[in-house]
Amino acid sequence: MKRRLAVCRLAASLSLLCGLLAPSVAREQSDAACPPSAVAPTAEQAQAGLKSARDRGFLWRLQKDGRSSWLYGTLHVARLEWVFPGPLLTQALRQADTIALELDMLDPQIREQLLTPPAGAEPVTLPRALSDRLMRQVERACLPAQALSALPPALQAATLMVMSGRWDGLDPAYGIDPMLAAFARTARKRVVSLETPELQTRALLGRSAAEHLQFVEQTLAELETGRARPALLRIADVWARGDLAEMERYEQWCGCMETEAERAQMRRLLDDRNIGLAEGIDRLHGEGASVLAGVGSLHMIGRNGLPALMAQRGYRVERVPFEPAQRADAQ
């Protein structure tokens, strides 16, 4: 049971976690006990990255009413070299006039709303022992003591889980979603959020204070035992190689769908949200937009995934194949 919880937490790593912290809050890297912090590429690095960029992730073309839109399966925590779009993704980005994301984390209003608890949510106070464990993980992540204090405990724990990938070069600051938002602004394209911070926060916090506390305890256990990092590495590798067949087998290797409680949690985090995401993409396309929708890759798989839902809405859905890649963790 405990081993599979790490990947369950990974599935809960919503796009809101990409922008909760700026890289500048981390301790100076002269401290060898700290994970590497994200750094902006130099002009030379950016030029080289763009020149050598290859396509990663998963891309589909949607066709309806004589226009094309696209679905792009993203990764919320990534490596610097992965933020440079490859040629096929660049072509789709140029042809689209609207970039639709789960949340536009470059929107100041979105970031401000993240600090507002969902209406009617049960207040949660951590027991002293659990609070102390959380603070030890904040310290281990080399964050200031108050860096996460404005967030609900579950969001604090989930953010720490995502940030554990920094030990392996995976950083939310290099998330693919904010890259798409930055590209859209540079190219003067419209950026649309398909969800709200409240919706994503509710999906993560659970239905009660008891579920909230259980989430925090389990996530901290994964951090303390080191189980979170291998899960992050595996799904990052699958994404970077564009291995859709392996991603579609997620339920078989994640170990996160073996109890009714786990299946309910995954439905809340993925399937239930996919309905609203598909409605939003369809609405934008129906209004005349050519949309590139960048959404977490787990939303793309299965009969309730976005490609299947868009096909049900009358779209012609075609996978845009990328060149095969080597294992990302060997690069």
Secondary structure, DSSP 4 states (H G I P E B T S, - for coil): -HHHHHHHHHHT--GGGGGSS-GGGSPPTTSTTSPPPP-PPPHHHHHHHHHH----SEEEEEEETTEEEEEEEE-SSB-GGGGS--HHHHHHHHH-SEEEES--TT-HHHHHHTTSPPTTPPP----HHHHHHHHHHHHHTT--TTTTTTS-HHHHHHHHHHHGGGGGT-BGGG-HHHHHHHHHHHTT-EEEESS-HHHHHHHHH-SSHHHHHHHHHHHHHHHHHT-HHHHHHHHHHHHHHT-HHHHHTHHHHH--SSSHHHHHHHIIIIIHHHHHHHHHHHHHHHTT--EEEEEEGGGGSSTTSHHHHHHHTT-EEEEEPPPP---GGG-
